[in-house]
Amino acid sequence: QVQLVESGGGLVQPGGSLRLSCAFSGFFFHAYLMRWFRQRPGKERELVGVITSSGIGANYADSVKDRFTAERDTIKNMVYLQMTGLKPEDTAMYCCSAEHLYTKNNYWGQGTQVTVSS
């Protein structure tokens, strides 16, 4: 069974930075595609970024491209989301998900709140 635990959220001023972490517990971390999602108040959940099982490739939503960077530590079984140039519209609950490459089983963390406000 896979468990995901996010951390690192908080209150930050516009223009600031935060680094979110997602801890993966379970087997075969390398077999999972990892994603970051967010759900802004009154909005549907949206995909923020995807990082491949190797950690070499990543894709991002246009709204965060060039500001957010996803990283994967295959030794520590961790995924990170480095967020810079934060804007009030980035305020959301951020969560990570893990999708098994072959079975397509998908797991979710409980999320961490990011609030961007002066």
Secondary structure, 3 states (H helix, E strand, C coil): CCEEEEECCEEECCCCCEEEEEEEECCCHHHEEEEEEEECCCCCCEEEEEECCCCCCEEECCCCCCCEEEEEECCCCEEEEEECCCCHHHCEEEEEEEEECCCCCEEECCCEEEEECC
